[in-house]
Amino acid sequence: MFNWIKNMFGAGAKEQVWVSKPKVEVKKTVTKPIVIKPAFKNKKELAKLTKGKMEEIGRTYGVELDKRKKKDALVNELWKAIKK
């Protein structure tokens, strides 16, 4: 009976050996999104766009436009960025 109690509380149990699993490295590949820059022939096409759309297009060309400016100033600034 005492053996049964010892086994119940782990005194007679065999020692367990834990083996860790080998670490597997996962390499993540990061791809850059393809950015297609819209083509404009002249300033008149830019003037047809809204300020918000001009701001988005300016970001593709690496220019941050300030929508608080007048639309003509934004068109000129964006046109200079496009023609670089």
C-alpha positions in Angstrom: 0.0 0.0 0.0 2.8 2.4 0.8 4.3 1.7 -2.7 1.0 2.7 -4.2 1.0 6.0 -2.3 4.7 6.7 -3.3 3.9 6.0 -6.9 0.9 8.3 -6.7 3.0 11.3 -5.5 5.9 10.6 -7.8 8.4 9.2 -5.4 8.7 5.9 -7.3 8.3 7.4 -10.7 11.1 7.4 -13.3 12.8 10.6 -14.0 11.6 12.2 -17.3 14.0 13.6 -19.7 12.7 16.4 -22.0 14.3 16.7 -25.4 13.9 20.0 -27.1 13.0 20.2 -30.7 15.6 21.7 -33.1 14.9 25.3 -34.0 13.9 25.9 -37.6 14.6 29.2 -39.1 12.1 30.6 -41.5 13.3 33.2 -43.9 10.8 35.8 -45.0 11.1 37.4 -48.3 10.0 41.0 -48.5 9.0 42.3 -51.9 8.4 45.9 -52.7 5.1 46.8 -54.3 5.3 47.9 -57.9 4.4 51.5 -58.3 3.1 52.6 -61.7 3.5 56.3 -62.1 0.7 57.9 -64.1 1.8 59.8 -67.3 0.5 63.3 -67.9 1.1 65.2 -71.2 0.5 68.7 -69.9 -0.6 70.8 -66.9 -4.2 70.9 -68.1 -4.6 67.2 -67.4 -3.3 67.8 -63.8 -5.7 70.7 -63.3 -8.6 68.4 -63.9 -7.7 66.4 -60.9 -8.8 67.1 -57.3 -6.3 68.2 -54.7 -6.6 64.9 -52.9 -5.8 62.9 -56.1 -2.9 65.3 -56.8 -1.5 64.6 -53.4 -1.7 60.8 -54.0 0.1 61.1 -57.3 2.7 63.4 -55.8 3.6 60.7 -53.3 4.3 58.3 -56.1 6.8 60.8 -57.4 8.3 61.4 -54.0 6.7 64.9 -53.4 4.5 65.7 -50.4 1.9 68.3 -51.5 0.1 70.6 -49.1 -3.6 70.6 -49.8 -4.0 74.0 -48.1 -2.3 75.7 -51.0 -4.2 76.9 -54.1 -4.8 74.4 -56.8 -2.6 76.3 -59.4 0.4 76.1 -57.0 -0.1 72.4 -56.5 -0.3 71.8 -60.2 3.0 73.7 -60.8 4.7 71.8 -58.0 3.5 68.5 -59.2 4.4 69.3 -62.8 8.0 70.1 -61.7 8.2 66.7 -59.9 6.9 64.8 -62.9 9.3 66.4 -65.4 12.4 65.6 -63.3 
